[in-house]
Amino acid sequence: MNNFSKRVISGFLFVVILTACIFIHPFCFFGLFFVINIIGILEFAHMASVTHIKINRVMCLITGSALFTAGFLDNYLTNGFREGYLYFFILTFILCICELYRKRTHAFQNVAFGIYVLFYITLPFTLLIYLPYMSTGGWQPQIIFFPFLLVWFNDTFAYLFGSKFGKHKLFPRISPKKSWEGAIGGGLITLIAGFLIAPYIEGLDMTDTTIISLIVVVFGIFGDLIESMFKRCIEIKDSGHIMPGHGGVLDRLDSIIFAIPAIFVYMAFRFGL
């Protein structure tokens, strides 16, 4: 099986599983992203190890899982679970204390990267949990699915426009294959898609969907470039190998990871916390 076939099959399966877990039940969504969060942390830890930085993987996994679970319970339970975030902060301090006893070189970098991975990967996934509850107070799965759909539109049409019309490099030092023509073409199609899908997104009006579409276009590009920058710095092609033809979880979700916090900030101002 060639690489293109693997890419199509694994991409299709990922979309089906993601869509099903979002729309079936909040616990299905929680289970899927609990696993994705763990894989993302492990992929980042592996990337850091290439530069001889040894993140405390066990403590990062425990702390990241605590943060993500606290976010889910805070939304799912009727009375919330804000105290869950206290456990996260306590575990963050324990993460630092544990480094005293690991007797590893590069202790400063180990702790810094360990804390960073929680904010780079776990925090966006935790904020993602809040999105479907922010406009109406109840679970609105289409709101959580909407940004993913926009990212798929943006990535697909940016690739098609770039392949056909790409002449001016967007950021050649980081990603030589990306072009301004691809970015603009993909962005325009994404904005049009957001406009057409808007009537089906309960809890958001046309202005909301347009702004969210614009956020995905802009921040999605930066997310892709930043992940490419990380990989170029340590001279690897993919963050992992769990998705044949795509690479790792971070390769597949780099755009959405960067877009989610920006969407959360907009919706917090729009609807309140």
N, C-alpha and C positions, 0 to 999 in steps of 0.2 A: 504494500500500500504506500503510495507516494505521500509527500508531506502535505500537499494541498488537500487530499482526501482525508487525511488525519485531522487537519485543521477544521474542515467542514463538519465532520462527524462529531468531534469533541466540542466544537462551538455550539452545534445544534443541541447536543445533550445537555450542555451547561445552561443554555437558554430555557430548555424544557424544565429542567430541575429547578432552576431559579424561579421561573414563572409559577410552577406548581406550588412551591413552598411559600411564596408570597400570598397566593390567593386561597390556598386551602385553609390555613389556620395560623394565627400568630406563633404558636409553638413550633410549627414546621419551619417558619422563617427563622425563629430563634435557633433551632437546631442546626440549620444549614449554615448560618453566619457564625455560630459558635465554632463550628468546624473550620470555616473559612478563616476566621480570626486566628485560630491556632496555627493553621498552615501558613498564613501570612507572616506571623511572628517567627516561625521556624525558617521560612525562606529568607527573611531579613537577617536573622542570626547567622545563617549560612553565608550570606553576602558579606556580612561584617567579618566573618572568620577568614575570608580571603585576605583581608588586611591585617590578620593576626590579632583581631579584637575578639575576645571570648565573652560574649554576653552570657549572663546567668539565665540560661534558657528556662529552667524549671521555675524560677521566681517570676520571670517575665510572663510565662504561660499562666501561672496562678494569678498574678496581678491583672493581666489582660482579661482573663476569664471573669474575674471578680468585677471589673469595670463594666464589661459587656452585660453580664447578668444583672448587675445593679440597674443599668439603664433599662433593660427589658422589664424587670419587676416594677420599677418606678412608673412605668406606663401601663403595664398590664393589670397590676393590683389596684383595686378601687381606691385605697387610701395611700397609694404610692409606696415608694421604698427609698426615700432620699438618704436614709441612714446607710444604705448600701455603699454609697460613695465614701463614707468614712473608712470602711474596710479597705477600699482601694487606696486611699491616702496612707493608711497604716502600712499596707503591703508595699507601697512605694518606698517608705522609709526602711522597711525590713530588707528590701532589695539592695539598698545602699549599705546597710549594716552587714549583710551577708558577704559583701565584697571584701570586708576586713579579714574574713576567715578562708577565702578561696585561695589566697596566696598566689594570685596570678599577676603577671606583668601587665602593664597598660591598665591599671585599675581605674584611672580617671576616665579613659575612653570606654572601658567596659560598662561603667555605671551610666555615663552620658548616652551611649548608644542604647542601653537597656531602657532608659527612661524615654528616649526619643521614639523608639519603636512603638511604645504604648500610645504616644500622641500621633504618630504618623499612620498607624494601622488601626489600633483598637478604638481610639477616640472617634474617627469618622464612622465606623460601623456602629458605635454606640449612639451617635447623633442620628444616624439613619433610622434607628428605632423610634425616635421622637416624631419624625416627619408625618407618618400616617395618623397621628393623634392630634396634631397641632391646630388644624383648621376647625374640626368639629368636636374634638374630644373623644372620638371613637375610632376604632381601627378602620382605616380607609386604604385598603391594599393598593388601589390604583395610584395613589400618591407616591407610594414607595416604589412602584414599578415604573412610573413615568420617567424619572431620571435615567434609569437603566436603558429604557427604550430610546431616549434621546442620545445617550452615549453610543448606542449601536448605530443609530442613524448617522451620527457625526463621524464615527470611525470608518464606517463603510463607504460613505460618499466622499469623505476626505481622501480615502485611498483611491477611489475611482476617478475623481477629478484630478488628483495628483498624478496618477498614472497616465491620464489622457492629455492633460494640459500643463502639467508641472514644469516650470522653467526657472522660477525664482525660489531659491532655497530659503526656508523659514528660519532654520537655526542649524546651519551646516556643521558647526563645531560639535554639536551634541547629537543631532539626528539628520544625517546627510540626505535621507530619502524624503523628508517632509518638505512640502513646498507651500508658498503663499496661496497658489491657485487651489491646492487641495484643501487648505485650511478654510479659505473663503467659501469655496464651493460646498464643502461639508457643513460649514456653519449656516449658510443660507438654507440648505435643505433641512437642517435640523430646526431652524426657526419656523419654516413652513410646516414641518411635521408637528411641531408644538402647537401651532395655530389650529391645525386641522384636528388634532387629538383633544384640544381643550374642552369641547362640550361633553366629553366622556369622563372627565376627571372631576368627580364630585368633591366639593369643598374648596375648589380653586376656580377663580374666574379667568377671563382672557388675559388680563394684565398679569396675573400670577404666573400663568403658564408661559407667557412670553418672556418674563423676567427670568424664570427658572431655565428656560431654553437658552437664553443668552448666557446665564451663569455656566451651564454645562458646556457650551461652546468655548468660552474663554478659559475657565478653570480646568476643563478637561484637557485642553491643549497643554497647559502648564503642568498638569499632573503627569501626562505622557512624557513631556520633556524632562521633568525632574527625575522620573524613574529611569529614563534613558541616560541621564547624567550620572546617576549612581552606578549603573551597570558599565558605562564607558570608563568611569574612574577606576573600577577594579577589573576591567577588561573581561567581562563575561557577556554572553549573548542573552541569556534568560535568567530570571530569578529562581526558576525551578523547572520541574519536568512533569508536573502532575497532569497537565493538559496537553496531550500530544499535538504538535503543530502550533501551539500558542505559547508554551513555556509554563510558567508558574501562575499562581493566583495573583501575584503583584503585577505580572505582565498583563493579565486580563483585566484587572480592576484598577489600574493606575489612574485612569481618568476619573472614575467615579469616586475614588478615595479623596481626591483633591476637590471635587465639586461639592460633595456632601456638606462639609462645614460651611461653605458659602451659601448653599441653599438653606441650611439650618438658620444661619444668621438672618437671612431675608425673611424667612417665615416667622422667626422670633419677633422681629420688628413688626411684621404684618399682623400676626395673630396673638402675640404674647406667649409667654412660657407657662 
